[in-house]
Amino acid sequence: MSLQQAVASLAKPTLIIYAADDLMFDPAIVPDCRRCDRNSAIDLVLTRYGGHVGYLSSQAGQHQAGDPDPWWAWNRVLDWCEQRGHVAGN
């Protein structure tokens, strides 16, 4: 199954966080990732940097990105859940 086929079949709200410099995947899939917006169930956060394990950032990585948040990806997930009303109290 291709990425496009998998993405097209998603019906539940889905957050995809993907870094274009992820060494585990061929950079050629980035244009396919950008097509995720064709499925209203998907919210894509596509970053230029982040590598494969971008959920925790070192101080050097924080400096490079200009973002002081060492838990950047985790906080994007929490923000997304809160926006979708999936966080307790909402």
C-alpha positions as CSV (number, residue, x, y, z in Angstrom):
1,M,0.0,0.0,0.0
2,S,1.4,3.4,-0.9
3,L,1.4,6.4,1.4
4,Q,-1.3,8.0,-0.8
5,Q,-3.5,5.0,-0.5
6,A,-3.0,4.8,3.3
7,V,-3.7,8.5,3.8
8,A,-6.8,8.4,1.6
9,S,-8.3,5.6,3.7
10,L,-7.9,7.3,7.1
11,A,-11.2,8.3,8.6
12,K,-10.3,9.1,12.2
13,P,-8.7,12.4,13.2
14,T,-5.0,11.9,12.7
15,L,-2.0,14.1,13.4
16,I,1.1,13.4,11.3
17,I,4.4,15.1,12.4
18,Y,7.0,14.6,9.8
19,A,10.5,16.0,9.3
20,A,11.7,16.4,5.8
21,D,15.2,15.4,6.9
22,D,14.1,12.1,8.4
23,L,16.9,9.6,7.4
24,M,14.6,6.6,7.8
25,F,12.5,7.6,4.7
26,D,13.3,8.7,1.2
27,P,13.0,12.5,0.8
28,A,11.0,11.8,-2.3
29,I,7.9,11.1,-0.1
30,V,7.7,14.8,1.0
31,P,5.5,15.8,-2.0
32,D,3.2,12.9,-1.1
33,C,3.1,14.1,2.5
34,R,2.0,17.5,1.3
35,R,-1.0,15.9,-0.3
36,C,-2.4,14.8,3.1
37,D,-4.5,18.0,3.1
38,R,-6.8,16.2,0.6
39,N,-8.1,14.2,3.5
40,S,-9.9,16.4,6.0
41,A,-9.3,13.8,8.8
42,I,-5.5,14.5,8.7
43,D,-3.6,17.4,10.1
44,L,0.0,17.5,8.9
45,V,2.9,19.2,10.6
46,L,5.8,19.1,8.1
47,T,9.0,20.5,9.4
48,R,12.3,21.1,7.5
49,Y,14.4,19.6,10.4
50,G,13.7,17.1,13.1
51,G,15.2,13.8,11.9
52,H,13.6,10.6,12.8
53,V,13.2,11.1,16.6
54,G,12.3,14.7,16.8
55,Y,10.1,14.4,19.9
56,L,13.0,15.4,22.2
57,S,15.4,18.1,21.2
58,S,18.9,18.7,22.5
59,Q,20.1,22.2,23.3
60,A,22.0,22.3,20.0
61,G,18.8,21.3,18.2
62,Q,16.8,23.9,20.0
63,H,19.3,26.5,19.1
64,Q,19.4,25.4,15.4
65,A,15.6,25.5,15.2
66,G,15.3,28.7,17.2
67,D,12.8,27.0,19.5
68,P,13.6,26.6,23.2
69,D,11.0,23.8,23.7
70,P,12.9,20.5,24.4
71,W,9.6,18.6,24.1
72,W,8.5,20.2,20.8
73,A,6.7,17.2,19.2
74,W,5.0,16.1,22.4
75,N,3.7,19.6,22.9
76,R,2.4,19.7,19.3
77,V,0.4,16.5,20.0
78,L,-1.0,18.0,23.2
79,D,-1.9,21.2,21.4
80,W,-3.6,19.2,18.7
81,C,-5.6,17.1,21.2
82,E,-6.7,20.2,23.0
83,Q,-7.8,21.8,19.8
84,R,-9.8,18.6,18.9
85,G,-11.3,18.5,22.4
86,H,-9.6,15.3,23.4
87,V,-8.0,16.7,26.5
88,A,-9.7,16.2,29.9
89,G,-11.7,19.3,30.9
90,N,-12.7,20.2,27.3
